[in-house]
Amino acid sequence: MEENSVSCNLQFTDLAKSHLKAVSKWVSIISIIGLTVIIIAIITSVYDYIVISKIDDVPSGGGVGYFMISFMTYFLFLASVFCFLPMYFLYKFSSCLKMALENDDSDSLEISFRYLKFHYISIGVLPLCIFVYFLVVSIF
């Protein structure tokens, strides 16, 4: 049996390329700001944990405030770590898209859209993980 395969190449107009170039610039700015905020949050939570660990030396023992602050520090650290991955994928999408448009390279364009897919998958999985966590916590 003879197979006929037709190669369909997707071609971008100049207007589509200019739109994609604008998208890559805006996504780059958004991802850099997001990564900066997340890294600052991680550093802050680690610093707060180190500082709060010294509160235990207080004669009153720190009390409920100590427990609450340590819990919030732990929560901030976990939230920051979970949010890092989607922002990283968004940054990689932006940089690969920019490279693909500069070099007219379809392989780089394919890789950039793969990173965009990873970004959306990680955005979709994150609420599911949070939902399962709250479900498990409410059961036990």
C-alpha positions in Angstrom: 0.0 0.0 0.0 1.4 3.3 -1.0 1.5 6.2 1.5 1.2 9.7 0.4 2.5 12.2 2.9 2.0 15.8 2.3 4.4 18.1 4.1 2.5 21.2 5.4 4.9 23.9 6.6 3.4 26.6 8.7 4.6 29.9 7.5 4.3 33.1 9.5 3.5 36.5 8.0 5.5 39.5 9.0 2.6 40.7 11.2 2.5 37.3 13.0 6.2 37.5 13.6 5.9 41.0 15.0 3.1 39.8 17.3 5.3 36.9 18.5 8.2 39.2 19.0 6.1 41.5 21.2 4.8 38.4 23.1 8.4 37.3 23.7 9.4 40.7 25.1 6.4 40.9 27.4 6.7 37.4 28.6 10.4 37.9 29.3 9.6 41.0 31.4 6.9 39.2 33.3 9.0 36.1 34.0 12.0 38.1 35.1 9.9 40.0 37.6 8.2 36.8 38.7 11.5 35.0 39.2 13.0 38.0 41.1 10.0 38.1 43.5 10.1 34.4 44.0 13.9 34.4 44.7 13.4 37.3 47.2 10.6 35.4 48.9 12.8 32.2 49.2 15.7 34.2 50.6 13.3 36.1 53.0 11.7 32.9 54.3 15.1 31.2 54.9 16.3 34.4 56.7 13.1 34.6 58.8 13.4 30.9 59.7 17.0 31.5 60.9 16.0 34.6 62.9 12.9 32.9 64.4 14.9 29.9 65.5 16.6 32.2 68.0 13.3 33.2 69.6 13.3 29.8 71.3 15.9 31.2 73.7 13.4 33.7 75.0 12.3 32.8 78.6 8.7 32.7 77.7 9.4 30.2 75.0 7.9 32.2 72.1 4.4 31.0 72.7 1.7 30.9 70.0 3.3 33.8 68.1 6.4 31.7 67.6 4.4 28.8 66.2 2.4 31.0 63.9 5.4 32.8 62.5 7.3 29.6 62.0 4.3 28.1 60.2 3.9 31.1 57.9 7.7 31.1 57.1 7.4 27.4 56.2 4.3 28.1 54.1 6.0 31.1 52.3 9.0 28.9 51.5 6.9 26.1 50.0 4.7 28.5 48.0 7.7 30.2 46.6 9.4 26.9 45.6 6.2 25.7 43.9 5.8 28.9 42.0 9.4 28.9 40.8 8.9 26.2 38.2 6.1 27.8 36.1 8.0 31.1 36.0 11.2 29.3 34.9 9.3 27.6 32.1 7.8 30.9 31.1 11.3 32.5 31.0 12.6 29.6 28.8 9.7 30.0 26.5 10.5 33.6 26.1 14.2 33.1 25.4 13.7 30.2 23.0 11.0 32.2 21.1 13.2 35.2 20.8 16.0 33.0 19.4 13.6 31.3 17.0 12.4 34.6 15.6 15.9 36.0 15.3 17.3 33.0 13.4 14.1 31.8 11.6 14.7 28.4 13.3 11.7 26.1 13.5 13.4 23.8 16.0 13.8 26.6 18.5 10.2 27.6 17.9 9.2 24.0 18.7 11.3 23.9 21.8 9.8 27.3 22.9 6.3 26.0 22.6 7.3 22.9 24.5 8.3 25.1 27.4 5.0 26.9 27.1 3.2 23.6 27.4 5.3 22.7 30.5 4.4 26.1 31.9 0.7 25.4 31.5 1.0 21.9 32.8 2.8 23.1 35.9 0.1 25.8 36.4 -2.6 23.1 36.1 -0.8 20.6 38.4 -0.2 23.2 41.1 -3.8 23.7 42.1 -4.4 20.0 42.0 -1.5 19.5 44.5 -2.9 22.2 46.8 -6.4 20.6 46.6 -5.1 17.2 47.4 -3.0 18.6 50.3 -6.0 20.3 51.8 -8.1 17.2 51.3 -5.6 15.0 53.1 -5.2 17.6 55.9 -9.0 17.8 56.4 -9.3 14.0 56.6 -6.6 13.6 59.2 
